[in-house]
Amino acid sequence: MKPDDVKINFRKPNYEVSDELFRYSEKYGRTTQTRVLYDDLLRFSGYISLEDEQGNDTLWLRVYYPEFERAEIEASLNKIYTLLHSDGDEETLPFLTVDSIDYCTFGNSKPFRIKVRNILNDNFTNFYIKKADASRIYGLELEEILSPNRINFLIHKDTLIEEHIIGVPGDVFIQKMLPNCTELEKAQIAKEFVKFNERCFLGLLGDMRSYNYVVIPIHDFDHVVYRIRPIDFDQQSYEGNLKIYFPQFYKENFQMVKLVMDKLKPNSVEQYRKEVRSATVKRILGLENRLEELLAIMRKEEIAPKEHVEMLKKALQKYTHDIHFKQCNTMGDIVSTGIELLLKNYKNYF
C-alpha cells in the first residue's frame, strides 16, 4: 500500500438528472418541493472570507443578501430543514432561525452550507444545497445501499439538498488527533482505513483524499473505536485511472497508509478486505431489487467520457482477471459488472 500522486480532473461537468433517475428518486422518497433553488442562492450581494483558528483561508465565503430577499430566503431554508429532518412538520418553524449561509469556492459542487439554529435551546444543524448532478446522486444511492452508512438527501428540480455528515475531517484528524491516539487505537484506525479503502473500490467512489472523508470517534464502554465515512461524492464512477478509487494511493493519506503498514500484517489486511466484501453482499441481498433498479438506469446513462470508460474497464479486467469488463460500454455497466463479480464470489456463503 504505497501512496502515489494521483491526479484528479477537477473540471468534471455536472450531469443532468434524467427523468428516469428522478422517478427512481421519487419512488424512494428522495424528492421534495421547495421555493428556493441553488441558483437563487447565487444572487448574494456581499461576502466575507472565512478563516480558521490559525488565520488560514478556509475557501468558504459567508454570504449576504439584500434585506428584501433575506426574509423570504430564510423562511424557505427553514422549511427545507423541516423537510430534511421531520418530513415537513411546520410546528417547529417559529423556533428556527438561519444563523449563516456560507458558499464554498473550492471543488466541483460549490455548495452552500446552511446553519439552522433552534432558538429555544441553541442547538444547531448544518445542511448543504448544491447543483443536482446525476453522478453524485448515483454515489449517494450506492453509499446508501452498499455501505453501513445511511444518507439523507432530497432533490428538487436542479437542486440537491444534503444533510451534514458529522465527524472530524480526515485531514484535521490526521494532523491533530492521530498523534495522541493510543497504540491500540492506532491499530483499530488502521483496520478501519483498510475497510474504508475496500468500500470505496467496490462502489467506485473516487477522490477520497483526507479532506473528503470524516473520522468518527465512538465511545464503547472503556475505549474509543473509530469509523471512516465519505462526505464527498463528486467523483463517483467518473475517472478512468483505477488508482483514483483507492484512498491508499493519495499522498494526503500517507499517515493512514503508514499506520496500516506498521500495525497490520498482510494476512490481517486480507481478512479485513474479506469482511467488507462479505458485509457488502449481505446488504446487497437485503436491497437487491432497489439496487437492480438503480443500476438498470445507471447502465443507460452517460456520466463519464467514453475514454474514461475504456481506460477503467481495461484496468479492471487486468486487476480482476474477469473478461466481462471487456463488454462494458458505460460506467453503469462497469459498476454492475463489479457487483456481479462480488456476488458470484460470495453468494455461495449465504
Backbone torsions as a table, in degrees:
resi	resn	phi	psi	omega
1	MET	NA	88.3	-176.3
2	LYS	-112.1	124.2	179.0
3	PRO	-63.1	152.5	-178.7
4	ASP	-133.3	177.9	175.1
5	ASP	-105.0	79.3	-175.0
6	VAL	-76.9	133.1	-178.0
7	LYS	-95.9	134.9	179.5
8	ILE	-116.6	138.8	174.5
9	ASN	-85.5	102.8	-176.1
10	PHE	-76.6	-9.0	-177.8
11	ARG	-97.0	35.4	176.0
12	LYS	-61.0	128.5	-179.4
13	PRO	-74.1	159.3	170.5
14	ASN	-77.3	134.1	177.1
15	TYR	-103.9	126.8	-175.4
16	GLU	-62.0	142.5	177.7
17	VAL	-76.7	117.7	-177.4
18	SER	-73.3	162.7	177.9
19	ASP	-59.9	-38.1	-178.1
20	GLU	-68.2	-42.1	177.5
21	LEU	-66.7	-36.3	178.2
22	PHE	-65.4	-41.5	178.7
23	ARG	-64.5	-39.2	175.5
24	TYR	-60.1	-45.9	-179.4
25	SER	-62.7	-39.0	179.1
26	GLU	-65.1	-40.0	-179.1
27	LYS	-60.7	-37.0	-176.3
28	TYR	-103.0	24.9	170.4
29	GLY	71.0	31.2	-178.1
30	ARG	-102.7	3.7	-177.9
31	THR	-112.1	160.0	-178.4
32	THR	-155.0	-176.6	175.2
33	GLN	-126.8	127.9	176.9
34	THR	-136.1	159.4	179.0
35	ARG	-95.2	-10.3	179.6
36	VAL	-118.4	131.8	-179.8
37	LEU	-111.6	168.8	-179.9
38	TYR	-54.9	-45.3	-177.6
39	ASP	-63.7	-28.8	177.6
40	ASP	-64.7	-37.2	-178.4
41	LEU	-71.8	-19.0	178.8
42	LEU	-71.7	-10.4	-176.9
43	ARG	-88.9	39.3	178.3
44	PHE	-74.7	152.1	-174.2
45	SER	-101.6	-11.5	179.4
46	GLY	-165.5	167.5	-179.8
47	TYR	-161.2	162.5	169.1
48	ILE	-131.5	146.9	179.1
49	SER	-76.8	138.8	178.5
50	LEU	-96.9	137.2	179.1
51	GLU	-117.8	154.7	175.9
52	ASP	-83.0	-173.2	-175.9
53	GLU	-63.8	-25.0	-180.0
54	GLN	-91.7	3.3	179.4
55	GLY	83.8	13.5	178.8
56	ASN	-86.2	144.8	178.3
57	ASP	-66.1	126.7	-179.3
58	THR	-87.2	-6.9	-175.2
59	LEU	69.6	14.0	172.2
60	TRP	-107.0	142.5	176.7
61	LEU	-115.2	132.0	171.5
62	ARG	-85.4	118.6	-171.1
63	VAL	-105.2	154.9	-178.6
64	TYR	-131.1	152.9	-176.0
65	TYR	-124.6	155.6	176.5
66	PRO	-56.4	146.9	-174.8
67	GLU	-55.7	-38.9	-176.7
68	PHE	-71.5	-17.3	177.7
69	GLU	-99.9	-25.5	-172.2
70	ARG	-57.4	-47.2	-176.1
71	ALA	-61.7	-43.6	-179.7
72	GLU	-66.4	-40.4	179.1
73	ILE	-64.0	-44.4	-179.5
74	GLU	-63.5	-41.4	179.0
75	ALA	-61.8	-41.7	179.3
76	SER	-66.6	-39.7	179.8
77	LEU	-67.6	-38.5	176.4
78	ASN	-63.5	-38.4	177.4
79	LYS	-65.2	-40.5	176.8
80	ILE	-59.9	-40.7	177.7
81	TYR	-56.4	-45.1	-179.3
82	THR	-67.9	-34.6	177.3
83	LEU	-64.4	-37.6	-176.8
84	LEU	-74.7	-34.8	-170.0
85	HIS	-113.9	-18.9	-177.8
86	SER	-144.0	31.2	176.5
87	ASP	55.0	31.6	174.5
88	GLY	85.3	10.9	178.3
89	ASP	-59.1	121.2	-172.8
90	GLU	-92.8	0.5	-177.6
91	GLU	-64.0	-29.2	-177.9
92	THR	-87.8	-8.2	-174.5
93	LEU	-55.1	-40.0	-179.6
94	PRO	-63.9	-16.5	-175.6
95	PHE	-104.3	5.8	-178.5
96	LEU	-104.5	141.9	175.1
97	THR	-141.5	145.7	177.7
98	VAL	-87.2	113.2	-179.4
99	ASP	-76.7	-39.6	-176.7
100	SER	-159.3	155.0	172.8
101	ILE	-128.6	117.9	-177.5
102	ASP	-116.2	146.7	-177.6
103	TYR	-122.8	127.1	-178.8
104	CYS	-93.7	130.0	-178.1
105	THR	-95.2	2.0	-172.8
106	PHE	-108.4	143.9	173.5
107	GLY	86.7	-169.5	-174.5
108	ASN	-84.4	-42.2	-168.6
109	SER	-80.6	-20.9	-179.7
110	LYS	43.0	65.0	-173.6
111	PRO	-79.2	159.9	165.7
112	PHE	-100.9	132.9	177.0
113	ARG	-105.9	120.9	-175.9
114	ILE	-108.2	126.1	177.8
115	LYS	-106.9	113.9	-178.9
116	VAL	-110.4	130.9	-176.6
117	ARG	-119.0	141.2	172.4
118	ASN	-88.6	115.7	-173.5
119	ILE	-70.8	-13.1	179.8
120	LEU	-76.4	-32.4	-175.5
121	ASN	-134.4	1.1	178.5
122	ASP	66.7	10.9	171.5
123	ASN	-71.0	141.2	179.9
124	PHE	-132.9	158.3	-179.8
125	THR	-139.9	140.9	174.5
126	ASN	-100.1	148.8	165.2
127	PHE	-144.4	169.5	-172.1
128	TYR	-124.7	143.1	173.9
129	ILE	-119.8	126.8	-174.9
130	LYS	-135.2	166.9	172.2
131	LYS	-73.4	127.9	-178.7
132	ALA	-63.0	134.1	-178.1
133	ASP	-136.4	123.9	-174.9
134	ALA	-57.5	-44.8	-177.1
135	SER	-64.4	-35.9	177.4
136	ARG	-65.9	-39.5	178.8
137	ILE	-65.4	-38.9	174.9
138	TYR	-61.0	-40.4	178.6
139	GLY	-62.3	-43.8	178.8
140	LEU	-63.3	-43.5	-179.4
141	GLU	-67.0	-41.6	178.4
142	LEU	-65.3	-36.4	175.9
143	GLU	-62.6	-41.0	178.9
144	GLU	-62.2	-40.6	-173.5
145	ILE	-86.2	-42.0	-170.8
146	LEU	-91.1	-23.4	-173.8
147	SER	-106.0	170.8	175.9
148	PRO	-79.6	1.5	-174.6
149	ASN	-96.9	140.2	175.3
150	ARG	-95.8	142.7	-177.2
151	ILE	-123.1	130.9	179.3
152	ASN	-114.4	113.6	179.0
153	PHE	-149.9	160.2	-179.2
154	LEU	-137.1	152.1	179.0
155	ILE	-124.0	136.8	171.0
156	HIS	-140.9	113.5	-176.8
157	LYS	53.8	-118.2	-178.7
158	ASP	-102.1	24.7	-177.5
159	THR	-118.9	135.0	179.4
160	LEU	-115.3	130.4	179.9
161	ILE	-115.7	125.0	-178.3
162	GLU	-125.8	141.3	174.0
163	GLU	-73.5	158.5	176.7
164	HIS	-76.9	134.8	176.4
165	ILE	-95.9	116.5	-174.7
166	ILE	-75.9	138.9	176.8
167	GLY	160.4	173.8	177.8
168	VAL	-91.0	122.0	177.6
169	PRO	-50.6	137.4	-173.8
170	GLY	-54.9	-41.2	-178.7
171	ASP	-66.3	-37.2	177.4
172	VAL	-67.6	-42.5	179.8
173	PHE	-61.2	-46.7	-178.2
174	ILE	-61.9	-40.3	-176.3
175	GLN	-77.5	-42.1	-169.0
176	LYS	-106.8	-29.4	-172.7
177	MET	-108.0	-36.2	-177.1
178	LEU	-57.8	-42.2	-179.4
179	PRO	-61.2	-23.2	-177.5
180	ASN	-95.8	0.4	178.8
181	CYS	-72.9	149.9	175.6
182	THR	-71.4	165.7	179.1
183	GLU	-62.6	-36.6	177.9
184	LEU	-66.1	-40.8	177.7
185	GLU	-65.1	-39.2	179.1
186	LYS	-63.0	-37.8	177.7
187	ALA	-65.5	-38.8	179.5
188	GLN	-68.9	-37.5	177.5
189	ILE	-65.8	-39.6	177.2
190	ALA	-60.2	-44.2	177.2
191	LYS	-59.7	-44.0	-178.5
192	GLU	-67.1	-35.1	179.1
193	PHE	-67.1	-37.4	175.9
194	VAL	-60.5	-44.3	-179.2
195	LYS	-66.9	-41.0	177.7
196	PHE	-62.0	-43.1	178.4
197	ASN	-58.4	-42.5	-178.5
198	GLU	-70.3	-40.4	180.0
199	ARG	-64.0	-39.4	178.6
200	CYS	-62.6	-41.4	180.0
201	PHE	-66.6	-44.2	-178.0
202	LEU	-62.1	-34.5	179.9
203	GLY	-95.7	0.7	-176.7
204	LEU	52.9	49.4	175.1
205	LEU	-99.9	118.7	-175.0
206	GLY	-102.5	176.9	176.2
207	ASP	60.5	45.0	177.6
208	MET	-92.8	58.3	169.6
209	ARG	-71.8	166.9	-168.4
210	SER	-57.2	-28.2	-179.0
211	TYR	-88.5	2.5	178.1
212	ASN	-107.2	9.8	171.9
213	TYR	-139.8	163.6	177.0
214	VAL	-119.6	152.1	173.8
215	VAL	-107.1	129.6	-174.4
216	ILE	-115.2	108.8	175.7
217	PRO	-76.3	132.1	179.7
218	ILE	-125.6	122.0	-179.7
219	HIS	-81.1	124.9	-177.8
220	ASP	-128.3	98.2	-175.1
221	PHE	55.3	-110.3	-172.2
222	ASP	-102.3	15.1	179.3
223	HIS	-147.0	173.4	-179.3
224	VAL	-117.4	132.0	173.1
225	VAL	-111.7	159.6	-174.3
226	TYR	-125.2	140.3	174.5
227	ARG	-122.3	150.7	178.4
228	ILE	-123.3	131.5	177.4
229	ARG	-142.4	147.6	-179.2
230	PRO	-73.5	151.8	175.4
231	ILE	-124.5	-1.9	-177.6
232	ASP	-131.4	126.3	-175.0
233	PHE	-121.2	22.1	-178.6
234	ASP	-64.1	-32.8	-174.5
235	GLN	-102.4	46.3	176.3
236	GLN	-80.2	117.1	172.8
237	SER	47.8	50.1	-177.6
238	TYR	-119.1	-49.6	-174.4
239	GLU	-78.2	155.8	-179.6
240	GLY	-91.4	-18.0	-178.4
241	ASN	-77.6	117.6	-176.6
242	LEU	-59.3	-33.6	-177.0
243	LYS	-63.0	-24.1	-178.4
244	ILE	-62.7	-23.1	-177.9
245	TYR	-93.0	8.3	176.1
246	PHE	-118.4	110.1	177.1
247	PRO	-55.6	-24.6	-177.3
248	GLN	-62.7	-19.9	-174.4
249	PHE	-93.9	2.7	179.1
250	TYR	-92.4	132.3	-178.9
251	LYS	-62.6	-26.3	177.8
252	GLU	-64.9	-19.6	-179.5
253	ASN	-100.8	16.6	-174.7
254	PHE	-55.1	-43.6	-178.0
255	GLN	-64.5	-34.8	176.9
256	MET	-67.8	-42.8	178.9
257	VAL	-63.9	-42.1	178.2
258	LYS	-61.2	-38.1	178.3
259	LEU	-60.9	-43.4	178.6
260	VAL	-62.1	-44.6	-178.5
261	MET	-66.4	-33.6	-178.0
262	ASP	-80.7	-33.5	-169.4
263	LYS	-103.8	-21.1	-173.3
264	LEU	-121.2	139.8	173.7
265	LYS	-84.6	155.8	-177.8
266	PRO	-53.3	-38.8	-179.2
267	ASN	-69.0	-28.6	175.3
268	SER	-69.9	-41.6	177.4
269	VAL	-57.9	-45.4	-179.9
270	GLU	-65.2	-37.5	177.6
271	GLN	-60.8	-44.4	-178.5
272	TYR	-69.4	-33.7	175.4
273	ARG	-63.3	-41.0	179.0
274	LYS	-67.2	-35.7	177.9
275	GLU	-61.6	-41.8	179.3
276	VAL	-64.2	-45.6	-178.5
277	ARG	-62.8	-42.1	179.2
278	SER	-63.8	-45.5	179.7
279	ALA	-65.0	-36.4	179.6
280	THR	-65.7	-41.0	178.4
281	VAL	-62.6	-41.5	178.4
282	LYS	-60.7	-40.9	179.1
283	ARG	-67.2	-40.3	178.9
284	ILE	-61.3	-43.6	-178.6
285	LEU	-64.5	-26.6	178.2
286	GLY	-81.3	-20.7	-177.9
287	LEU	-129.7	36.1	-171.6
288	GLU	-61.7	-43.9	-178.0
289	ASN	-65.0	-42.3	179.6
290	ARG	-63.3	-43.5	179.5
291	LEU	-64.1	-41.8	178.4
292	GLU	-61.0	-41.0	177.4
293	GLU	-61.0	-46.6	-178.3
294	LEU	-62.6	-47.2	-176.4
295	LEU	-69.1	-31.1	177.6
296	ALA	-61.8	-37.3	177.3
297	ILE	-74.7	-44.2	-176.4
298	MET	-62.0	-35.1	-178.4
299	ARG	-64.9	-26.2	-176.1
300	LYS	-90.5	-9.0	-170.6
301	GLU	-104.4	150.0	176.8
302	GLU	-96.3	108.0	179.4
303	ILE	-122.8	16.3	176.6
304	ALA	-163.7	153.2	176.7
305	PRO	-61.2	150.7	-178.3
306	LYS	-57.7	-38.5	-178.7
307	GLU	-66.0	-29.4	176.1
308	HIS	-68.4	-41.1	179.0
309	VAL	-62.0	-46.4	-179.3
310	GLU	-62.3	-43.4	-178.8
311	MET	-65.0	-43.6	-176.2
312	LEU	-71.5	-40.5	-177.9
313	LYS	-67.2	-33.6	176.2
314	LYS	-68.1	-40.8	179.3
315	ALA	-65.0	-40.4	-179.9
316	LEU	-71.0	-35.2	176.2
317	GLN	-62.6	-40.6	178.0
318	LYS	-69.3	-38.7	-176.5
319	TYR	-72.0	-39.8	-174.8
320	THR	-100.6	-14.0	-175.2
321	HIS	61.9	30.5	179.3
322	ASP	-110.5	119.2	-174.2
323	ILE	-74.9	-11.9	-177.6
324	HIS	-65.7	-23.9	177.4
325	PHE	-63.3	-25.1	-178.4
326	LYS	-62.3	-26.5	-176.1
327	GLN	-88.4	-0.9	-175.7
328	CYS	-75.3	137.8	178.8
329	ASN	-115.0	-16.6	-179.6
330	THR	-136.4	167.4	175.5
331	MET	-63.6	-33.0	176.0
332	GLY	-62.2	-38.6	175.7
333	ASP	-61.2	-41.8	-178.0
334	ILE	-65.0	-46.2	178.8
335	VAL	-61.6	-43.8	179.7
336	SER	-61.2	-43.6	-179.6
337	THR	-64.5	-40.5	177.9
338	GLY	-62.8	-41.8	179.5
339	ILE	-68.6	-39.1	176.6
340	GLU	-61.7	-39.3	177.7
341	LEU	-64.6	-42.0	178.1
342	LEU	-62.0	-46.1	-179.2
343	LEU	-64.6	-39.3	-179.6
344	LYS	-61.9	-37.9	-176.5
345	ASN	-79.9	-22.8	-172.1
346	TYR	-120.7	-13.5	-172.9
347	LYS	-63.8	-30.7	-177.7
348	ASN	-66.4	-14.9	-178.4
349	TYR	-84.8	-7.3	-175.0
350	PHE	-113.0	NA	NA
